[in-house]
Amino acid sequence: MKPAITPILFIAFALPLCAEEPRTVKLTLSPETTYLIEPQLPDGRIDYIAILNKKLSAQTTPENNLLVGINSLIPGEWEVSLLLYPEEELSSQKKYREQFWKMIGADLPPLDSLVEIFPLTRRVDHTEYEKILLESYSKEEFSLLIEKQREREKGWRKSSLDEGKITQEEYEKDIKRIEKEIPDWYYLHIVEDMRMETFQRPWTAKEFPFFAHWLATRDDLAKKLMNISRQRTGYYHPLLPTTPSYAMPLPYVQSLRELARFFQMRGNFEFARGNFDQAMECAFAAIRIGHTTRKGAGCVVEELVGIAITGMGNYQLTRYLAELPKEVDAAWILQKKKEYDAINTESSPLPWSPVWYLGIRFEALETIQTLAIEPKVTREFFDGDDLAAKFDKLFDTGIEYDWDEIMRRVNFLYDDFEEILLIPNGERRSRALTRFEQRILEYGKRDIDSDDAPEQKAVDFISHTFAIHNTAVVWAATRAEWDNRVTGVAFALAAYRADNGGESPDSLEQLIPKYLDTIPDSPFTDKPLRYIKRQNDVLIANDDTFKLDGSEEAVEKLIAEAKPGARAYPQVRSFVLVVSKR
């Protein structure tokens, strides 16, 4: 059956603050132009956000939705703002919150029932900050923490003086003020500095008593959140349009990243105390949350957040496996590997055609339709941007465009991108993606005053502005798949070391079949993971870009600086896992 082709005449009426005359624009609704032909908005444009929401919510219920479980207990990003500034109106956040919970199909949780997973996000006055910190530190220790912040602020002011941003007189006045005052942000920085360090490595109550106490007050909450990560396998974050309609905030997604940080802090604390089961469970919880987010991701931001969260969990695991004490036996490690492998079988590795890919296609098509009808609405997106002048030259000079042809050409680009996603061979996919990136970059470099057809100039601008930023997602997803595979091997290597007096194997083949069924391929090359046992360390590389024979000074410096179980990144797409140091 032939798809419907509907010619539509749009009448673009001037916005209240716009001076442009109403105009008639012809757009054809067909699979080749607008991709889908329904549902339509009142002005005739396709309602792409409604399509995505329907698709994303189809297999998710309030009972299995991860966001409902988590954000019934902890606040989302905008809810933190409402807690932080209760005396202010913040009507847009309140309206968004009400609409979000209505669309998700669950009761709106009372704000005062939500528990913050990190301290000092609510507004408190100067004396309360001091009181909170003095519960964990002596006055002498507290004074040292304040002095560290003073030195930091002095350093900033000195930099401003050296760069000519302030005068000598202003600098001296600022130094006198710094010596006398203790602004509230000092306390926030003290807590944030400690918080960031607890994410990076195992730590003890003696090192960070403030956070040890804080975690103790969140024991029950942590157990509930961990159970939710196990039991809730659906994910749906309603996409609520703002102006322009494709600029969608995702405040509840960011709360998932903060939750992963919470599990990272807690896991590191448990590991330092020798509670290895609990430490592993914290990492597993983060990985589950990341996988679940990615399964329901309707846009690039959600996909990247899911990738980042699984990366946090994998980083925890490889650090723990590299630092396990010798008395931990291989059987326990292999049992944890089995649990880890079970979690990863629930995710879908590349190649795949994700929903977020539809989101970026729809974003581009909606942008074109908005450009055709209300160019000034789209222009607001580029305010203050280097692209603003280019935008004005293309779309604010009265040029008549064949908008159908523009949409067809952009659709061809997204067809090409989708075909790259579906290439089963990782090395071929990487090469195709590199060529696609180069092609889009060339579009961005083309002369706007060339003799090219106006439609091609518009396509160049749209594809460079929107498409180029999304190729990075495929690289990130490929790296996430590499992380999953190499973490599984890290479990096997840790078990081997436990059985062999701390010694690593000479090759990965020695792990088969007791510790590993098969040697996984790198998703970048489709060749077995590259394993290098050296005099001082054991490495796994994602490709063969670097020799890793000690001759590459810059690379060796990064490897030397990396902690056991951490990654070294000589290049964005060529990296190394430092499995252990001998």
TORDO-192424 format. One record per residue (C-alpha): residue in three letters; x, y, z. Coordinates in steps of 0.001 Angstrom, whole numbers, padded with zeros to 6 digits, always signed. Last residue first. Example, Ala and Ser with C-alpha at 12.3 -4.5 7.8 and 13.67 -1.06 7.14 Angstrom:
2
Ser+013670-001060+007140;Ala+012300-004500+007800;
//
This chain:
582
Arg+053350-005672+039839;Lys+050720-003143+038819;Ser+047273-004381+037833;Val+044702-004241+035050;Val+045826-000867+033704;Leu+043056-000582+031126;Val+044306+001148+027991;Phe+042863+003654+025593;Ser+042551+004543+021938;Arg+039425+006493+021039;Val+040008+009686+023028;Gln+043759+009299+022753;Pro+046464+008467+025301;Tyr+043596+007622+027670;Ala+044712+005567+030680;Arg+042032+003563+032429;Ala+041923+002499+036074;Gly+042156-000962+037662;Pro+045500-000215+039280;Lys+045924+003577+039463;Ala+047008+005516+036394;Glu+050075+007774+036639;Ala+052448+005189+035182;Ile+050035+004492+032315;Leu+049776+008189+031491;Lys+053558+008593+031549;Glu+053987+005504+029385;Val+051735+007006+026712;Ala+053700+010248+026609;Glu+057038+008428+026469;Glu+056241+005871+023792;Ser+059115+003341+023939;Gly+057879+001250+026873;Asp+056542-001586+024712;Leu+052963-000348+024646;Lys+053110-000223+020824;Phe+050147+002147+020495;Thr+047318+002131+017940;Asp+046793-001635+018352;Asp+043240-001518+019685;Asn+041227-001557+022944;Ala+044313-002156+025083;Ile+044566-004468+028102;Leu+047539-003917+030403;Val+049503-005741+033094;Asp+052188-003838+034994;Asn+055813-003585+036067;Gln+057690-006138+033951;Arg+055064-006311+031271;Lys+052058-008480+030500;Ile+050164-007140+027485;Tyr+046657-008286+026510;Arg+044965-007098+023307;Leu+041340-008148+023392;Pro+040634-010656+020617;Lys+039957-009009+017228;Asp+036665-007429+016196;Thr+038563-004106+016039;Phe+036564-001547+018028;Pro+034216-004048+019699;Ser+037354-005681+021176;Asp+036837-009422+020970;Pro+036116-011603+023976;Ile+038438-014448+024971;Thr+036237-017499+025517;Asp+034759-019389+028460;Leu+036814-017588+031119;Tyr+038146-018623+034526;Lys+038477-022381+034274;Pro+038266-022742+030474;Ile+040320-020780+029457;Leu+042283-018294+031581;Gln+045622-019421+030173;Glu+044506-018223+026741;Leu+044572-014683+028151;Ser+048354-014697+027942;Asp+051319-014696+030346;Pro+048945-015144+033276;Ser+049098-012790+036282;Glu+050906-013727+039516;Gly+049227-012978+042865;Gly+050027-016356+044360;Asn+048486-018356+041550;Asp+044907-019147+042585;Ala+044049-015566+043614;Arg+045835-014270+040520;Tyr+043619-016450+038322;Ala+040511-015148+040093;Ala+041640-011542+039549;Leu+042315-012289+035869;Ala+038823-013748+035423;Phe+037181-010731+037061;Ala+039275-008396+034884;Val+038087-010365+031822;Gly+034479-009506+032672;Thr+035552-005895+033140;Val+037113-005997+029655;Arg+033849-007049+028060;Asn+031647-004487+029780;Asp+034150-001679+029219;Trp+034418-002564+025521;Glu+030614-002285+025282;Ala+030795+001127+026956;Arg+033523+002140+024496;Thr+031253+001219+021604;Ala+028427+003228+023179;Ala+030724+006246+023543;Trp+031849+005980+019925;Val+028209+005699+018849;Val+027288+008717+020973;Ala+030075+010780+019412;Thr+028214+010605+016092;Asn+025534+012718+017742;His+027182+016131+017798;Ile+027822+016007+014062;Ala+024123+015548+013299;Phe+022725+018783+014779;Thr+024765+021795+013718;His+026593+020143+010819;Ser+023385+018607+009467;Ile+021390+021835+009770;Phe+024062+024105+008259;Asp+024964+021848+005338;Val+021278+021139+004693;Ala+020588+024891+004475;Lys+023479+025322+002048;Gln+022167+022383+000021;Glu+018713+023987-000207;Pro+020188+027291-001362;Ala+021833+025495-004316;Asp+025608+025747-004277;Asp+027194+028791-005928;Ser+029281+029543-002828;Asp+028579+032417-000414;Ile+028081+030102+002603;Asp+031500+028634+001949;Arg+031647+025020+003050;Lys+033428+024256+006318;Gly+030386+022905+008188;Tyr+029522+020540+005361;Glu+033108+019297+005422;Leu+032668+018405+009084;Ile+029606+016355+008152;Arg+031604+014338+005606;Gln+034482+013848+008006;Glu+032069+012523+010646;Phe+030546+010095+008125;Arg+034008+008847+007129;Thr+034880+008236+010786;Leu+031561+006424+011304;Ala+032227+004160+008344;Arg+035694+003307+009668;Ser+034339+002566+013149;Arg+031502+000429+011762;Arg+033975-001530+009639;Glu+036097-002217+012731;Gly+033052-003164+014799;Asn+031561-005588+012271;Pro+027796-005854+012701;Ile+026978-002646+010769;Leu+023586-001577+012156;Leu+024681+001776+013586;Ile+026301+002660+010241;Glu+023011+001994+008435;Glu+021290+004373+010860;Phe+023773+007131+009991;Asp+023189+006685+006267;Asp+019425+006890+006754;Tyr+020047+009990+008874;Leu+021871+011622+006000;Phe+019152+010667+003532;Asn+016595+012216+005896;Val+018529+015491+005772;Arg+018339+015438+001963;Arg+014592+014750+001942;Met+013929+017449+004549;Ile+015779+020063+002486;Glu+013945+018985-000674;Asp+010565+019377+001001;Trp+011616+022796+002307;Asp+012169+024147-001214;Tyr+013552+027434+000025;Glu+012674+031053-000730;Ile+015427+033411+000463;Gly+014066+036415+002377;Thr+017333+037372+004071;Asp+016784+035991+007571;Phe+017305+032266+006990;Leu+020744+031762+005523;Lys+022547+034983+006421;Asp+020892+035049+009834;Phe+021934+031457+010597;Lys+025523+032186+009618;Ala+025566+035182+011938;Ala+024104+033092+014790;Leu+026563+030206+014384;Asp+029097+031808+016710;Asp+026477+031558+019487;Gly+025109+034420+021563;Asp+021557+033577+020525;Phe+021599+030328+018548;Phe+018479+028684+019993;Glu+016629+031990+019724;Arg+016953+031701+015919;Thr+014686+028653+015998;Val+011766+030739+017264;Lys+012717+033466+014792;Pro+012414+031018+011899;Glu+008723+030391+012606;Ile+007174+028431+009713;Ala+010016+027074+007617;Leu+012502+027033+010460;Thr+009971+025213+012642;Gln+009600+022546+009966;Ile+013375+022266+009614;Thr+013868+022018+013385;Glu+011178+019350+013599;Leu+013056+017318+011010;Ala+016374+017671+012866;Glu+014902+016771+016253;Phe+012964+013871+014717;Arg+016191+012374+013399;Ile+017842+012907+016808;Gly+014948+011222+018615;Leu+014799+008315+016187;Tyr+018412+007574+017163;Trp+017394+007781+020822;Val+015065+004842+020173;Pro+018023+002571+019525;Ser+018908+000681+016337;Trp+021403-001926+017450;Pro+024910-003164+016673;Leu+026009-002983+019408;Pro+025262-004556+022748;Ser+021736-004944+024140;Ser+021628-005097+027931;Glu+020082-007909+030009;Thr+023099-010136+029400;Asn+025144-007561+031304;Ile+023473-008236+034657;Ala+023984-011997+034317;Asp+027681-011459+033497;Tyr+028118-009474+036715;Glu+026460-012169+038827;Lys+028673-014832+037241;Lys+031727-012644+037811;Lys+030742-012314+041484;Gln+030704-016107+041731;Leu+034087-016188+039995;Ile+035526-013806+042603;Trp+034179-015881+045512;Ala+035623-019080+044017;Ala+038986-017400+043422;Asp+039651-016726+047097;Val+040068-013412+048885;Glu+043157-013854+051093;Lys+045388-012013+048617;Pro+043715-008641+049202;Leu+041507-007209+046456;Glu+043109-004118+044889;Ala+042916-004879+041155;Leu+039436-006379+041461;Tyr+038226-003333+043399;Arg+039545-000889+040804;Thr+038061-002973+037962;Leu+034711-003044+039745;Gln+034519+000651+040546;Tyr+035389+001588+036954;Asn+032677-000742+035704;Gly+030110+000933+037944;Met+031101+004429+036896;Gly+031076+003391+033215;Thr+027565+001977+033639;Ile+026520+005426+034885;Ala+028259+007285+032047;Ile+026638+005074+029401;Gly+023201+005660+030923;Val+023842+009412+031026;Leu+024949+009298+027376;Glu+021796+007460+026303;Glu+019607+009843+028298;Val+021247+012898+026747;Val+020974+011449+023227;Cys+017204+011074+023363;Gly+014493+008525+024054;Ala+016528+006310+026362;Gly+014443+003347+027557;Lys+017034+000583+027261;Arg+019807+003064+028090;Thr+018276+003945+031438;Thr+017903+000275+032363;His+021547-000408+031510;Gly+022778+002532+033601;Ile+020595+001629+036595;Arg+021803-001980+036461;Ile+025429-000829+036266;Ala+024992+001482+039263;Ala+023427-001308+041333;Phe+026256-003706+040388;Ala+028804-001198+041671;Cys+027016-000929+045017;Glu+026642-004693+045201;Met+030399-005115+044684;Ala+031125-002905+047711;Gln+028571-004785+049813;Asp+030188-008118+048999;Phe+033664-006673+049623;Asn+033016-005471+053161;Gly+036724-005097+053961;Arg+036316-001651+055515;Ala+038034+000023+052549;Phe+035614-001795+050249;Glu+032590-000541+052202;Phe+033718+003087+051877;Asn+034408+002727+048145;Gly+030996+001147+047647;Arg+029255+003973+049495;Met+030941+006696+047474;Gln+030261+004915+044166;Phe+026681+004136+045203;Phe+026132+007854+045889;Arg+027765+008727+042576;Ala+025322+006381+040831;Leu+022502+008222+042619;Glu+023856+011526+041334;Arg+023786+010151+037779;Leu+020216+008989+038330;Ser+019264+012482+039571;Gln+020493+013823+036220;Val+017840+011816+034419;Tyr+015102+013403+036541;Pro+015937+016886+035307;Leu+015625+016098+031583;Pro+015073+019480+029941;Met+013840+019415+026329;Ala+015060+021976+023792;Tyr+013205+020512+020782;Ser+010121+022646+021450;Pro+011888+025995+021215;Thr+010470+026775+023716;Thr+009711+023931+026120;Pro+008626+020414+025258;Leu+008064+017671+027845;Leu+009654+014329+027078;Pro+008298+011821+029565;His+011101+009757+031156;Tyr+010320+006069+030762;Tyr+012483+003263+032098;Gly+011545-000321+032853;Thr+013569-002929+034756;Arg+012503-002054+038301;Gln+013360-004897+040680;Arg+017122-004823+040959;Ser+017689-001030+040899;Ile+014673-000652+043221;Asn+016282-003029+045711;Met+019432-000888+045699;Leu+017388+002261+046277;Lys+015618+000711+049278;Lys+018887-000506+050787;Ala+020532+002912+050297;Leu+017580+004682+051959;Asp+017842+002441+055016;Asp+021562+003135+055376;Arg+021332+006904+054761;Thr+022212+008223+058242;Ala+025300+005983+058309;Leu+026343+007479+054978;Trp+026432+010968+056522;His+028582+009823+059442;Ala+031169+008309+057097;Phe+030860+011459+054991;Phe+031857+013794+057831;Pro+034497+011391+059119;Phe+036470+011580+055859;Glu+039967+010165+056370;Lys+039269+008414+059680;Ala+036007+007031+058324;Thr+037981+005294+055581;Trp+038360+005641+051829;Pro+038394+003450+048709;Arg+039041+005571+045608;Gln+037637+008170+043194;Phe+034127+008902+044449;Thr+035318+009671+047989;Glu+037663+012275+046513;Met+034802+014162+044881;Arg+032891+014288+048173;Met+035876+015661+050061;Asp+036275+018533+047614;Glu+032488+019082+047600;Val+032302+019340+051405;Ile+035083+021899+051644;His+033760+023725+048569;Leu+030294+024070+050106;Tyr+031818+025330+053325;Tyr+033855+027952+051533;Trp+030714+028925+049561;Asp+029202+030307+052761;Pro+031713+033148+052919;Ile+034335+033206+055696;Glu+035558+036814+055819;Lys+038595+038498+057387;Glu+041622+037324+055383;Ile+039588+037254+052173;Arg+038619+040918+052626;Lys+042245+041976+053037;Ile+043182+039964+049942;Asp+040373+041598+047954;Lys+041593+045112+048817;Glu+045120+044153+047781;Tyr+043849+042844+044426;Glu+041704+045907+043782;Glu+044711+048162+044345;Gln+046905+046029+042123;Thr+044285+046329+039385;Ile+041931+043596+038184;Lys+041554+041670+034907;Gly+045188+042209+033951;Glu+045943+038515+033551;Asp+048404+038575+036465;Leu+045831+040297+038666;Ser+043087+037796+037782;Ser+045519+034952+038484;Lys+046320+036490+041854;Arg+042573+036696+042627;Trp+042150+033017+041860;Gly+045139+032083+044005;Lys+043776+034118+046901;Glu+040521+032181+046611;Arg+042352+028853+046823;Glu+044459+030028+049724;Arg+041314+031009+051591;Gln+039746+027620+050828;Lys+042756+025829+052322;Glu+042573+028109+055353;Ile+038976+027019+055975;Leu+039995+023348+055994;Leu+042905+024101+058322;Ser+040575+025941+060714;Phe+038233+022903+060779;Glu+041117+020620+061693;Glu+042047+022918+064601;Lys+038413+023231+065699;Ser+038102+019444+065711;Tyr+036217+017803+062874;Ser+033075+015651+062537;Glu+030392+017548+064473;Leu+032363+020700+063698;Leu+031313+020342+060047;Ile+027591+020523+060798;Lys+027981+023397+063279;Glu+030004+025450+060819;Tyr+027418+025051+058103;Glu+024689+025887+060639;Thr+026429+029116+061607;His+026696+030305+058001;Asp+023053+029741+057130;Val+021451+026710+055557;Arg+020074+026261+052073;Arg+019388+022646+051176;Thr+022081+020924+049120;Leu+024335+020625+052136;Pro+024574+016838+052178;Phe+024157+014226+049448;Ile+021388+011637+049051;Glu+018604+014140+049643;Val+015460+012555+051023;Leu+012063+013305+049473;Ser+009018+013316+051776;Asp+008990+017116+052101;Leu+008411+017470+048375;Pro+005244+015391+048483;Pro+005324+012631+045833;Leu+003109+013296+042781;Asp+001113+010140+042219;Ala+002066+008039+039197;Gly+001072+007843+035543;Ile+004323+009094+033983;Met+002347+011818+032232;Lys+000874+013082+035509;Trp+004245+012878+037252;Phe+005902+014986+034555;Gln+003055+017525+034343;Glu+003222+018251+038077;Arg+007012+018564+038031;Tyr+007001+020809+034962;Lys+004470+023120+036589;Lys+006512+023335+039783;Gln+009726+023969+037845;Ser+008058+026686+035736;Ser+006570+028329+038849;Leu+009910+028829+040602;Glu+008104+031115+043110;Glu+010867+031651+045654;Glu+010559+030892+049389;Pro+011344+027224+048946;Tyr+014787+027953+047415;Leu+016891+024831+048051;Leu+013981+022423+048236;Leu+012511+023748+044992;Ser+015952+023707+043384;Val+016475+020107+044540;Glu+013120+019358+042935;Trp+014539+020686+039688;Glu+017346+018131+039730;Gly+015194+015219+040809;Pro+014577+014551+044459;Ile+015025+011187+046216;Leu+012432+008639+047382;Ser+009551+008765+044884;Asn+012263+009701+042404;Ile+013848+006259+042599;Gly+010755+004083+042222;Val+009042+006287+039628;Leu+012281+006676+037671;Leu+012877+002920+037462;Asn+009457+002306+035914;Asn+008200-001174+036828;Glu+005056-000235+038796;Pro+004401+003038+036966;Thr+004207+000937+033792;Thr+006622+000674+030883;Gln+006207-001176+027602;Ala+004393+001497+025573;Ser+005838+004517+027420;Leu+008780+005068+025083;Lys+006794+004674+021862;Lys+003959+006940+022979;Asn+006388+009536+024311;Leu+008394+009434+021081;Ile+005335+009936+018896;Ala+004028+012747+021118;Ile+007427+014451+020854;Tyr+007330+014147+017065;Asp+004068+016064+016710;Ile+004238+016523+012936;Arg+003529+020070+011800;Gly+000014+020971+010648;Asp-000571+024115+012734;Pro-002771+022198+015199;Leu+000000+019597+015720;Gln-000093+016463+013635;Pro-000034+012809+014577;Glu+000845+011755+011942;Ile+002704+011833+008630;Leu+005978+010201+009612;Tyr+009380+010641+007924;Thr+008618+014384+007346;Thr+010069+014382+003838;Glu+010475+010884+002389;Pro+007800+009318+004639;Ser+005335+011984+003428;Leu+003928+015313+004613;Thr+004611+017873+001910;Leu+005448+021386+003039;Lys+004352+024657+001387;Val+004889+027872+003320;Thr+002561+030897+003325;Arg+003689+034041+005077;Pro+002721+036361+007921;Glu+004959+039440+007975;Glu+008001+039610+010269;Ala+008092+042071+013179;Cys+008317+039544+015996;Leu+007399+040237+019624;Pro+003868+038814+019438;Leu+004898+035988+017087;Ala+004057+036552+013435;Phe+001689+034090+011832;Ala+003124+031286+009726;Ile+000372+030029+007416;Phe+001289+026457+006545;Leu+000055+024964+003278;Ile+000130+021172+003497;Pro+000661+018642+000706;Thr-000206+015156+001972;Ile+001476+012066+000619;Ala-000006+008859+001983;Pro+002114+005750+001790;Lys+001458+003314-001077;Met+000000+000000+000000;
//
